[in-house]
């Protein structure tokens, strides 16, 4: 099907978006209750991991590791707490020539019951249970640790104003006073915070896990499953020189994509191998009360509640997290627990066990009409290239680019065996080894074909505009960040929650960047998947990537592209305009460390109200559920005023014409034969914005070629050719 779109700025912008997602992540969201075993152990459950260059301190990197999913603010009397018998760790790899982690931060927590006579969590200045932590650091690949924080303070839960601010509670000014007083500096210079915060992630989990119903097709509204819920946060702010492998400051970087400044970050939780439950011995005392085995009366019982269980033996990792949603939506249920027990350094040795779930992802089956695409209507806009450029198929179990293996055309590219082709083109029937697998396991090198399409002139293997370099080829699932890339100020008019997608739009459409192939800083080059900022909308970007936008980004266009200067086809536009329905967090973010917002209080109703915060220390604005539902997420670019498709093509007697309008328009859809004679007018009238389908019965028309002409406000806008057989 040949299509001619107008070649205005809106079209170029869509091309830009496509080219960027080449470096985007894969899948949907974040890891909340991602495996059977860890779902039964929420205290040890990694939910999210963020790593970004600090906007207010650009010489530092902020890392946030979140645990304990979907915390209800009012969950008394036993509020959520970090576990005492768990090791919470943040791991950093900054040098592939060394084995394993280069830096490890280890947190362990301790609880003290200050008042065992009350069922309240806070009363008369005392906490039940008051939590502190010890932070250790290893620079010996995990073999030796030094203590860098002792008796770090964890603020109590944000129960409500009587517990926090009144004289019968803690009698402090507000909850932010507790947060600020809990921020400490380690002996090695890191800024540290451990405590509860608003969960910064946003996603319609209910729709997504209802067999992919996002956006919802059942008539119910999309809903942020994590709205007004809290999460337990471990936050670090570290000098770039401390994380860089040679301890160089960022000012010493060769350029903003210096590969020597790439780090890989992952987080974990571990428990001791054996846990024992102990039944205490109690006996009557001479007053008729009951004593425990230590002879203490029942008033002291709670002081010894930890005697009810004990753990011993070696430590065993039971949860890990690098890139969002790997275990939740890539790894099948039967292997999720196994994946959690392995470190990222065991991913490559176990590639036969897990690799195929990236090479042939399950989600792609529901975006491919050859398989089950028709069974998941919410994903109808997301489709897989099966015959890109007439030669390359990326549907599950096709060969992808493997047919180029050994070809001279790969010389000098990342796909050459002399470079990284053995990782990126490992075998036939591994179609997504060039896009989905490396995003999770190696990152993206500043090599062909992983560059912006500027200057490629239709050859996906040609050189383009340098754009990303977060390549750390250890083969493990990690969040990778190039620390040399400058941060985009959060008040910059060009800052976008779409991260690298928006950077690509600017890189290909903005005259500040698209006039040459030179390396330039483009706003949002510091966004996901070059690290992950709190604001980044990873869900939408990742689902588009599963649909193959990554492939289109390097010039492997969708199957309905039939050549010519403009690769923006109906399939591509459908993918780019896909929307999950939830695209923003439920409240603001703070402008300084730890950046996450004040946790929701158990005393408010969490329905459209902002979290408690200092108004001078926030960015963005709070949205309630109706705002999220009504707002139309955009790619911050112009869409075609009208675009038309026809299916099937070729056809026998019946066809369906589908067209989309961005604005209210006078529309006419006309059918012409090959001689230019008007045969039929299918639509003629004023139409509101939206997507429309019009049946066309051509049973009384001769076989041959016909042209569908779309006219908007009196001007022809698009013509496509269809063939009746």
Secondary structure, DSSP 8 states (H G I E B T S, - for coil): --EE---SHHHHHHHHHHHHGGG---SSS--SS-SHHHHT-GGG-EEEEEEEE-SS-TTEEEEEEEEEEEEETT--SS-----TTEEEEEEEE--TTSSS-SEEEEEEEEEE-S-TT-SSSEETTEETTEEEEEEEEESSTTS--EEEEEEEEE------HHHHTSTTTT--S-HHHHHHHH-EE-TTS-EEEEEEEE------HHHHTTTS--S--SS-----TTTTEEEEEEEEEEEHHHHSTT---GGG-SSTT-GGGEEEEEEEEEEEEEEEE-----EE-TTS-EE-TTS-BGGGGGGGGGGGEEEEEEEEEEEEESSTTHHHHTS-HHHHHHHHHS-GGGTTTTHHHHTHHHHT-HHHHTT-TTTTGGG-GGGTT----SSBTTTB--STTS-TTGGGTT-GGGTTSTTSTTTTHHHHS-STT-GGGGTHHHHHHT---SSTTSSBSTT-TT-TTS--B--------S-S--EEEETTS----TT-TT--TTTHHHHHHHHHH-TTTTT-SS----TTTTSTTSSB-TT--HHHHHHHHHTTHHHHHTT---TT--SSS----HHHHHHHT---S--S-SS-EESSTT-S-B---TTS--SS---S--GGGEES----HHHHHH-----SS---SEEEEEESSSBSSEEEEEEEESS-EEEEEEEEETTS-EEEEEEEEEE-SEEEEEEEE-TTS-SEEEEEEEEETTEEEEEEEEEE-
